[in-house]
Amino acid sequence: KGAAPTKKALSAWLAERDSFTAELVEVGGERFDIGQAAAEGGEPEDLTPHIVRVAELAGLTRIKTAVEEDPAGKGPARFRRSVQGQVSDKARYRVVSIETKRTTSRPPAPFITSTLQQAAANRLGFAASRTMRAAQQLYEGVELPGEGAVGLITYMRTDSTHLSPEAVEEARAYIERTFGSTYLPEKPNRFASSNKAAQEAHEAIRPTSLAHPPQKVKAALTPDQLKVYTLIWERFLASQMTPAQWDATTVRIEGGVDPKQPVVFKATGRTLVFDGFYRVLGVPTSGEEQTLPALAERQEVAPLAIEPEQRFTSPPPRYTEASLIKKLEAEGIGRPSTYAQILQTIQDRK
């Protein structure tokens, strides 16, 4: 009951169970393409018999179908055809091929104003104004026991990814001491600004000193201050760490219920070989590519579920605060000091 799980939640659920999703690509030795031809009168052709046959070959039994009209749908999307059934215990699948290519993910640049606001919106659900309020307080100074008022971050209105040599050396020493030399690149990581109009009058947003880790100053911070400070701390350290390494993998799985008409599924994803900067930021689970478990050729696998589904192109999603800030920056609209006010003005006028 209720809404279907999000892609992020489903990806995490599958990864925890060494499971994955795979797409049907061949039926009986021929490429699978459900297509959508027009029948007489211009109405979309009813492909239900074809869909049912493919579902049977894939391993569904006790199949039930239903058709629902969507008045807002256009063309083939006007009618939704659903197929339900049970996975047959006679369905057998095995891995027939595995192709792997090594790829890397580079660490992100330290925060500038726009990327801090985007990260806080995506990860914390903070409005830009809420993020900047906490950052302003961290910059102006927080009372720390035995130290007095201490500014914990550098200036938070900046479009520069530049870091001072002293800050870089402090980060490198901390990384080697805390995580080991394998997490320390041979040379410091440097980042060019993605904004051609950047004035770069200040450094990137970073902790003023790594002597104040989030856990050490936690008791002196408000919940919002701690969350924003932790984001800044982790991003700064990650920016000076080694890349993560992945094996990008394509797996072909063959099987079904009829050996004379086998069905082939293809799973694409990646497995983490070395975590690199993810040691600090955490391994992402919500990207377009799923994380595959370790597999071997000829290994038998079993379906958790078989879901007949056809996807249609979706319109662009509405802007979130994070995506709107990114668009403003890309179009050269506003400055780091005005992004939060622009968003507030838009919201006040709705």
N, C-alpha and C positions, 0 to 999 in steps of 0.2 A: 504494500500500500504506500501511497505518497509518491513523491517525485523519484525518478530514476537516479541512481548515483551519478555524480559528476565524473568526468573523465579522470580527474585527479584522484578521486576516491577509488574508482575502479582499478586504475593503474597500481595504486598502493596496495589494494586488497589482493590483486593477482600476484604482485611481486612478493608479498609476504608468504605466499603459498607455492612459490616456484612454478607459477602458471603464467600464461600469456595469451594474447589474442592472435588469430591467424585468419587470413582472408582467402576465400575460395578463388582459385585462378584457373583450374583445369577440370574438365569433366570428360571421362572417357577418352583421354588423349587429345582433346581439343580445348582451345582457350575458352574460358567461361566469360560470357558477356550477355547479361540478361537483356540488354537493349530495350527498345520500346518503339514498336512499329504502330502506325495508325491503321485501324480497321476501317470498314465501310462507314461513311458518314463523318469521318474525321475524328471519331472517338478513339482513345488509346486502346490498343489490343489487350484483351484479357490474357495475361500470361500465367494465370493461376495453375493450369495443368503442368506447365513447364517447371514452375517453381516447386510444385509438390514432388515432381519426379526427381529433381535435383536434391531436394531435401531428403527423400527416401534413400537415394544413393549415398548421401553423406552420413546417414545413420539415424534419421528421425523415424519414429513409428507413431501410430495412433494420431495421425496428423489431422488437425482441424484448421480450416481457413475461414477468413471473414473479410468483408469488404466494407470500408467506411469512406463516404464521400466528404471531402474537405472543400467547402464552398470557396475558400480563399486560395485553394491550390490552382496552379496553372498547368496545362498540358498533362504529362504523365504523373505529376504530383497531385492531380485532382482527386485520385482515388488511392486510398491506403489499403493495401492488402496485407493482412497479417497471417502468419503461419505458426501454429503451435503444435507441439508434440513431445514425445519422450525420446531420450537418447537410447538407441538399441544396445543391448549388451553384446550384440554380434558385430558391432562396428569396431574395426581394428585399424590402428594407424601406426606408422613408424616414420622416423626421420630418414629421408633418402639423400639429402645433401645439406652441407653447411658451408657457406662462403663467408669468410671473415676478412675485414680490412681494418688496420689500426688507424685510429683517429685521435685527435687531441682537442681538448676544450681549454682555451686560454683563460686565465683569471680576469675578472672584470676590473675596470678602472676604479680608482677610489671615487667616492661620491662627489658630484657637484650638486647644486641646488635641485635641479630638475630630476636627477636620478635618485636623490634621497627622497624626494616627494613621491616619486613613482614607487620606489621600494616600500616605503611606509604605507602607501595606499594598498599595494598588492599583498603585502605580508601582514600588516597590522590592521588594515581597514581604516587608516587615519586619513582625514581630510588634510589638504595641503596646509591649511591654516593651523591645524592642530600640531602637525609635524614641525612647522616653523616656530610655533610658540615654545615647544619643548626644546628645540635646537637653540633658540635665542637664550633660554635660561641656562642651558649647558655652556654656551659661549660666555655669557656675562659672569658666571661663577656660581658655584655651589659650595655651601659650607661643609668642609670635611673636618672631622675630629683631628685636632692637633695641627691642622694646616691653615685653617681659616677659609676664606672664599677662594676657590680655585676654578679657573676657567678650564673646562674639560675638553672642549673642542675648539678648532680653529674657526674662522669666520664662516658663517653658514650661507651667505649669499655670494656665490661664486660660480663661474662657468669654466674654471680651470681645473684640469686633472694633474697639474704640476705638484710635485712633492719636494720639499727642501731636502738637500743631501743629508742633513742631520736626521731628519725623520726617516728617510730610507735606511740609513745605517742602523738606526735604533730598531726598525722593523726587522731587518735582516738578522741582527744579533738575537732578537727575541725568537724568531722563527727557528733558527738553528739550535738555540738552547732548549726550546720547548718541544719541537717536533722532530729535529734531526736534520742532517745535511741533505737528505734526499728531497726535502721539501723546500730547499733553498736554491733558486736558480743561480747559474754561474755569474750572471750579471743582473743588476737591478732591472726590474720591469719598468718600461716607460710607455706612456700613453699619449696619443695625439687627441686633441679635442675633436669631438664629432660635430661641433657647432662652428661653422666658418666665421660667424659673427662674434665669436667669443672674445672678450676683452682681456681675460686672464690677468686681472689685477691682483688676484689673491691665489693662495694655494687651494688644493682640493680640501674638502671637508675631512678632517682626520682628528684622532685624539691628540691632545697637546703633549701627552706623555704616556708611554706604555707602563709606567709605574702605577697607573690607576685602572686596572682591569675592572670590568663591570661588576664582578662578584665582590671585589674589595670595596667598592663605593656604593653598593646596592642599598645599604641602609640609609644613605644620605640623599637618595634620589626618589622622586615621585615615580609611580608606575609608568607614566608616559615618558619621563626623562630616561628611565632605565631602558625602556624598549628602544627608543631612538638612539641612545648612546651605544647600546649593544649592536644595533645595525651598523653604526659608523665604525665601531671598534673592529668588528668582524670583517667588514668590507675593506678597511685599510690593511689589515694583516693579509687577507686573501690576495689583494692586489700585488703583493710582493712575494707570492709563493709560486711553486712550479705548476705547470699545466696538469690537468687530469688526463689520463689516457683511457681510451675506450677501444673495444673491439666491436666495430659495426658489423652486424651479422645478418645474413639472409638465410632462413631455414625453410626447406621444402619438406612437406609432410604428406605422405601418400597413404590412402586407405579407403575406408568406407565399408559397405556391406557386400559389394559385388566385385570380385577380383577382375572380371572382364571389363568393367566400366569403373575404374578407380577414380576417385576424386583427389585433387591435389590442393593443399592449402599452403600459403606462403606467409611466414612470419618474419617481420623485420624488427630489429631492435638493436640493443647494444648491451654489452656487459662491461662493467667497470674493471679495468686492469690495475690502475693506480689512482688513488683519490686526489693527490695533489692539493690544490686549494680548497677542494670540497671537504678536506679535513676540518676546516674552520666553518665554511658556509653550509655544509651538509649536502648530500647527494640529491639532486633534483629528481622528483618522481612525476612531475606534471607536464613534461615536455611532449612534443609530438612523437618522439621515439620511446618505446617502452624498454624497460630493462629486462633482458632475457635471462633465464636461468642457464646453468651449464648444461649443454646437450651434446650427444654423440650420434654419429651416423648409425643407422639400424636400431637406434633406441626406440622402444615402443612408448607411445604416449596415448593418453585417453582423453576424450573431450569432457569438459565440465558441462558445457552447454553448446548447442548449435543454434545460432540465431539468424534466420533469413532476414536480410536487411538490404535495402537499396538507398543510397544517399543521393541527394540532389544539392546543387550549389546553393549555398545560403547567402542572403544579403549581408553586407558588412554589419557588424554589431554596433550598437550605440556606444558612444564614448563613455569611458569611465574617467575618473579624475586622472588616473595614471596615464591612460592613453591620450587624453586631451593635452596634458602637460607635454608629453612627448611630441605631439603634433605641433603645439605652439613653438616648441624649441626648433623643430625641423623647418617650420615656415618663417622663423626669425621674428615671431610675434612676442613682444614682451621681453623682460629681463629677469634674471634670477630673483630680483627684489620684488617683482610684480606678479609672478605666476599665481601665488596664493590669492592676491587681491582680484585678479582677472576671474579666477574660478568662483570666488565669493560673489562677485558682481553678477556673473551668469546665473548662479543659484538664487540670488535675491530677486532676479527679474522673472523667474519662471512662474 
